[in-house]
Amino acid sequence: MILWLAAFGRSRSLLLVPSLAVFVGVFLAPTLFFFVVSFWRVSLFDLEPTFTLDNYLRTYEEYLEVGAYTFLMAGIIATATTVLAFAFAYVVRFKAGRFGTILLFGAIVSLFGGYLAKVYAWKTILGTNGILNTTLLNLGLIEQPITAFIYNPGAMVVTLTHYLLPLAILPIYGALRGVNDLTIDAARDLGSSPWEAFLYIILPQCRSGIFASFAFSFLIAAGDYVTPRLVGGSSTTMIGNYIESLFGFRFDWPLGSAMSFSTLFGCVAILLIANRLLATVRRK
């Protein structure tokens, strides 16, 4: 019996080998390779495997301002997305009743719209000859198209928030599903106001979902380079645009790798701070 259980356990472990091989080959190995490359040099479009920290020094000396701007925009987008996602999930869970399933289904269906489709949709809406300007012209509210609707930070925030919102709703809704209605009713029976029940019962129990939504939105926004180019314009250049240029046109893989890992380390630090702040709110 013991031998059979041991053989069964080994057979179950073997089932993990294909997924582990994919993880190592597709994610881990390339990540380690580019981390090593970040310490190399490039000379006449040729990689030189010599250890140096110059790429990281150049990143912090020449691209610190761009990196700070990237983290600022990513923080704004992630915060807006998380707040809207929480409001939507809260309504679906506690207020919508039988219509909650329909609202949640609509949010899930919107995931199939595609990233570029949503970017170009907002470009069509906000463009000079877009839907918004055309509507205002037809209503007689303006005499000529407003060019300030697009190619600015606001357009980028709206576009990325719209794209990330369905993805951020799901973990928060999943956390809210774990909140027991009897606990909320008991708190209200003991004299808690609706705000106190929300602050001390509902919010602490969905902290993990809130952090997951914020982290997911922040990481995607910080690494995006397509949306800033298509709807943000030259005034919203993010760190991802420089990384794309280094890998695609300038063939400076070491500097591009150093910038990528510097951005990754910065994102991890910011997320750790955000998690600590959420923990502090929970203790209070």
C-alpha positions in Angstrom: 0.0 0.0 0.0 2.8 2.4 0.9 4.7 1.6 -2.3 1.5 2.2 -4.3 1.0 5.6 -2.6 4.6 6.5 -3.3 4.3 5.6 -7.0 1.0 7.5 -7.2 2.7 10.6 -5.7 5.6 10.4 -8.1 3.2 10.0 -11.1 1.3 13.1 -9.9 4.5 15.0 -9.6 5.5 14.0 -13.2 2.3 15.8 -14.4 3.9 19.1 -13.4 7.0 18.6 -15.6 5.5 20.0 -18.8 4.2 23.2 -17.1 7.5 23.6 -15.3 9.4 23.2 -18.5 7.3 25.8 -20.2 7.7 28.2 -17.2 11.5 27.7 -17.2 11.9 27.9 -21.0 9.5 30.8 -21.7 9.8 32.9 -18.6 12.7 32.1 -16.2 15.5 31.4 -18.7 14.9 34.6 -20.8 14.7 36.7 -17.7 18.0 35.3 -16.3 19.6 35.8 -19.7 18.6 39.5 -20.0 19.6 40.0 -16.4 23.1 38.8 -17.2 23.1 40.9 -20.4 22.3 44.0 -18.4 25.9 43.9 -17.0 27.4 43.6 -20.5 28.6 46.2 -23.0 27.7 46.9 -26.6 30.3 48.0 -29.1 29.5 48.6 -32.8 26.2 46.7 -32.4 28.1 43.7 -31.0 27.5 42.4 -27.4 30.6 42.2 -25.2 30.2 39.9 -22.2 32.2 42.0 -19.8 30.9 42.8 -16.3 30.1 46.5 -15.7 27.6 48.6 -13.8 27.7 51.4 -16.3 24.3 50.5 -17.7 22.6 50.8 -14.3 24.4 54.1 -13.6 23.3 55.5 -17.0 19.8 54.4 -16.2 19.7 56.3 -12.9 21.6 59.3 -14.2 19.9 59.8 -17.6 16.4 58.3 -17.2 15.5 58.9 -13.6 13.0 61.7 -14.5 11.3 59.5 -17.1 11.2 56.6 -14.6 9.6 58.8 -12.0 7.1 60.1 -14.5 6.3 56.5 -15.4 5.7 55.5 -11.8 3.5 58.6 -11.2 1.3 57.8 -14.2 1.1 54.2 -13.4 0.1 55.0 -9.8 -2.6 57.3 -11.0 -3.9 54.8 -13.5 -3.8 51.9 -10.9 -5.5 54.0 -8.2 -8.3 55.1 -10.6 -8.8 51.6 -11.9 -8.8 50.1 -8.4 -11.3 52.6 -7.0 -13.7 52.2 -10.0 -13.3 48.4 -9.8 -14.1 48.3 -6.1 -17.1 50.5 -6.6 -18.4 48.3 -9.4 -17.7 45.0 -7.5 -19.3 46.4 -4.3 -22.5 47.3 -6.2 -22.6 43.9 -7.9 -22.0 42.1 -4.6 -24.3 44.1 -2.2 -26.6 46.4 -4.1 -27.5 45.0 -7.6 -29.4 41.9 -6.4 -30.4 39.7 -9.3 -29.0 42.2 -11.8 -25.5 41.6 -10.3 -24.9 38.6 -12.4 -25.7 40.5 -15.6 -23.4 43.3 -14.6 -20.6 40.9 -13.9 -21.2 39.1 -17.1 -20.9 42.4 -19.0 -17.6 43.1 -17.3 -16.3 39.6 -18.3 -17.5 39.9 -21.9 -15.7 43.2 -22.3 -12.4 41.3 -21.7 -12.7 39.9 -25.2 -12.6 43.3 -26.8 -8.8 43.2 -27.1 -6.2 45.7 -26.1 -5.5 47.4 -29.4 -9.2 47.5 -30.2 -9.9 49.5 -27.1 -6.9 51.8 -27.7 -8.0 52.6 -31.2 -11.6 53.0 -30.0 -10.6 55.7 -27.6 -8.4 57.2 -30.4 -11.5 57.4 -32.6 -13.6 58.9 -29.8 -11.1 61.5 -28.7 -9.6 62.4 -32.1 -10.0 65.7 -33.9 -12.5 64.1 -36.2 -13.7 61.7 -33.6 -17.1 61.0 -32.1 -16.8 63.4 -29.3 -15.8 66.4 -31.4 -18.4 65.5 -34.1 -21.2 65.4 -31.5 -20.2 68.7 -30.0 -20.0 70.3 -33.4 -23.5 69.0 -34.4 -24.9 70.3 -31.1 -23.4 73.7 -31.8 -21.5 73.8 -28.6 -18.1 74.4 -30.3 -17.2 76.0 -33.6 -14.1 73.9 -34.4 -12.7 70.6 -33.2 -11.0 70.6 -29.8 -7.5 69.1 -30.2 -6.9 68.9 -26.5 -9.0 65.8 -26.1 -6.2 63.5 -27.3 -2.4 63.3 -27.1 -2.1 64.2 -23.5 -1.8 62.3 -20.1 -5.5 62.4 -19.5 -6.3 60.5 -22.7 -3.7 57.9 -21.7 -5.2 57.5 -18.2 -8.7 57.1 -19.6 -7.6 54.5 -22.2 -5.6 52.4 -19.8 -8.2 52.6 -17.1 -10.9 51.4 -19.5 -8.7 48.5 -20.6 -7.7 47.5 -17.0 -11.0 47.9 -15.3 -12.5 44.4 -16.1 -9.3 42.8 -15.1 -9.3 44.6 -11.8 -12.9 43.9 -11.0 -12.6 40.1 -10.8 -10.1 39.8 -7.8 -12.0 42.4 -5.8 -15.3 40.7 -6.5 -13.8 37.4 -5.5 -12.7 38.9 -2.2 -16.1 40.5 -1.6 -17.7 37.1 -2.2 -15.9 35.9 0.9 -17.5 38.5 3.1 -20.3 36.9 5.2 -23.5 38.8 5.2 -24.2 37.6 8.8 -21.1 39.4 10.0 -22.4 42.7 8.5 -25.8 42.1 9.9 -24.4 41.4 13.4 -22.3 44.6 13.3 -25.3 46.7 12.4 -27.4 45.0 15.2 -24.7 46.0 17.6 -25.0 49.7 16.5 -22.5 50.1 13.8 -23.3 52.5 11.1 -23.1 51.5 7.4 -19.8 53.4 7.1 -18.3 51.7 10.1 -19.4 48.3 8.8 -17.8 49.0 5.5 -14.6 50.4 7.0 -14.0 47.8 9.8 -15.6 44.6 8.3 -15.9 44.7 4.5 -12.7 46.6 3.6 -10.2 44.6 5.8 -11.6 41.3 4.4 -11.1 42.3 0.8 -7.6 43.7 1.2 -6.0 41.0 -0.8 -8.3 41.6 -3.7 -7.7 45.3 -3.6 -3.9 44.8 -3.6 -4.1 42.3 -6.4 -6.1 44.7 -8.6 -3.7 47.6 -7.8 -0.6 45.5 -8.4 -1.9 44.1 -11.7 -3.0 47.5 -13.0 0.2 49.2 -11.8 2.6 46.7 -13.4 0.7 46.7 -16.8 0.6 50.6 -16.8 4.2 50.9 -15.9 5.4 48.6 -18.7 3.1 49.8 -21.4 4.5 51.7 -24.4 1.8 51.4 -27.0 -0.9 53.5 -25.4 1.5 56.5 -24.7 2.4 56.4 -28.4 -1.0 56.1 -29.8 -3.1 58.4 -27.6 -0.6 60.0 -25.2 1.6 61.8 -27.8 5.1 63.1 -27.3 4.3 64.6 -23.9 3.6 61.3 -22.3 6.7 59.3 -23.1 7.1 56.4 -20.7 10.1 54.3 -19.8 8.7 51.5 -22.0 9.1 53.7 -25.1 12.8 54.1 -24.4 13.2 50.3 -23.7 11.5 49.5 -27.0 13.8 51.9 -28.9 16.9 50.4 -27.3 15.9 46.8 -28.2 14.3 47.5 -31.6 16.3 50.3 -33.2 19.5 51.1 -31.3 20.4 47.5 -30.5 21.6 48.4 -27.1 20.4 45.4 -25.3 22.5 45.9 -22.2 21.2 49.3 -21.5 17.6 48.2 -22.3 17.9 45.3 -20.0 19.3 47.5 -17.2 16.4 49.9 -17.7 13.9 47.0 -17.7 15.2 45.5 -14.4 15.5 49.0 -12.8 11.8 49.5 -13.7 11.0 46.1 -12.3 12.8 46.8 -9.0 11.1 50.1 -8.7 7.7 48.5 -9.3 8.4 45.9 -6.6 9.4 48.6 -4.1 6.3 50.6 -4.7 4.1 47.6 -4.4 5.7 46.7 -1.1 5.0 50.2 0.2 1.4 50.0 -1.0 0.9 46.6 0.7 2.4 48.0 3.9 0.0 51.0 3.7 -3.0 48.6 3.2 -1.8 46.6 6.2 -1.6 49.8 8.3 -5.2 50.7 7.3 -6.4 47.2 8.2 -4.8 47.4 11.7 -6.4 50.8 12.4 
